[in-house]
Amino acid sequence: MPRDKESIVRRLKRIEGQVRGIQGMVDDDRYCLDIITQISAVRAALDKVGLEVLDGHARGCLSAAIKSGQADPAIDELMEVLGRFLK
């Protein structure tokens, strides 16, 4: 988990509010490009949260796996997740 769990939770709540805002924009028939702009902002915010969680994983779980001699399976797992994250 990231070092600052509360920060992650706050960010996710903010993102949740942004998504509800986008839903409201769709309901109100707002300009399509304004909606796309907001979707882009949510995606960027989610990417930042994802990177923070990955950072916590690398510094915690991955580091511990390397120290215990389990580097290869942990790195394989991380690379698989990174592949999905970067799609």
C-alpha positions as CSV (number, residue, x, y, z in Angstrom):
1,M,0.0,0.0,0.0
2,P,1.1,3.6,-0.5
3,R,2.8,5.4,2.3
4,D,-0.1,7.8,2.6
5,K,-3.3,5.8,2.4
6,E,-5.4,8.8,3.4
7,S,-4.0,10.8,0.5
8,I,-5.0,8.0,-1.9
9,V,-8.5,7.8,-0.4
10,R,-8.9,11.6,-0.7
11,R,-7.8,11.5,-4.4
12,L,-10.2,8.7,-5.2
13,K,-13.1,10.5,-3.6
14,R,-12.2,13.6,-5.7
15,I,-12.1,11.4,-8.8
16,E,-15.5,9.9,-7.8
17,G,-16.9,13.4,-7.7
18,Q,-15.4,14.2,-11.1
19,V,-17.0,11.1,-12.6
20,R,-20.4,12.2,-11.1
21,G,-19.8,15.6,-12.7
22,I,-19.2,14.0,-16.1
23,Q,-22.4,12.0,-15.7
24,G,-24.2,15.3,-14.9
25,M,-22.7,16.9,-18.0
26,V,-24.0,14.0,-20.2
27,D,-27.4,14.3,-18.6
28,D,-27.4,18.0,-19.3
29,D,-26.4,17.5,-22.9
30,R,-23.2,19.5,-22.5
31,Y,-20.8,20.1,-25.3
32,C,-19.1,16.8,-26.3
33,L,-15.6,18.2,-26.2
34,D,-16.1,19.6,-22.7
35,I,-17.1,16.1,-21.6
36,I,-14.0,14.6,-23.3
37,T,-11.8,17.1,-21.6
38,Q,-13.2,16.1,-18.2
39,I,-12.8,12.4,-19.0
40,S,-9.1,13.1,-19.9
41,A,-8.7,14.8,-16.5
42,V,-10.2,11.8,-14.7
43,R,-7.9,9.4,-16.6
44,A,-4.9,11.5,-15.6
45,A,-5.9,11.6,-12.0
46,L,-6.4,7.8,-12.0
47,D,-3.0,7.3,-13.5
48,K,-1.4,9.4,-10.8
49,V,-3.2,7.3,-8.1
50,G,-2.0,4.1,-9.9
51,L,1.6,5.3,-9.9
52,E,1.4,6.1,-6.2
53,V,0.1,2.7,-5.4
54,L,2.8,1.1,-7.7
55,D,5.4,3.1,-5.9
56,G,4.2,1.8,-2.5
57,H,4.2,-1.7,-3.9
58,A,7.8,-1.4,-5.2
59,R,9.1,0.1,-2.0
60,G,7.2,-2.4,0.2
61,C,6.2,-5.7,-1.3
62,L,8.8,-5.8,-4.1
63,S,11.6,-4.8,-1.9
64,A,10.7,-7.4,0.7
65,A,10.4,-10.1,-2.0
66,I,13.9,-9.2,-3.3
67,K,15.4,-9.3,0.2
68,S,13.8,-12.7,0.8
69,G,15.2,-14.2,-2.4
70,Q,11.8,-14.2,-4.3
71,A,12.8,-11.5,-6.7
72,D,11.9,-13.2,-10.0
73,P,8.3,-14.1,-9.3
74,A,7.7,-10.6,-7.7
75,I,9.2,-8.9,-10.7
76,D,7.2,-11.1,-13.1
77,E,4.0,-10.2,-11.3
78,L,4.9,-6.5,-11.3
79,M,5.7,-6.5,-15.0
80,E,2.4,-8.2,-15.8
81,V,0.5,-5.6,-13.8
82,L,2.5,-2.8,-15.5
83,G,1.5,-4.2,-18.9
84,R,-2.2,-3.9,-18.0
85,F,-1.7,-0.5,-16.3
86,L,0.0,1.0,-19.4
87,K,-2.7,-0.1,-21.9
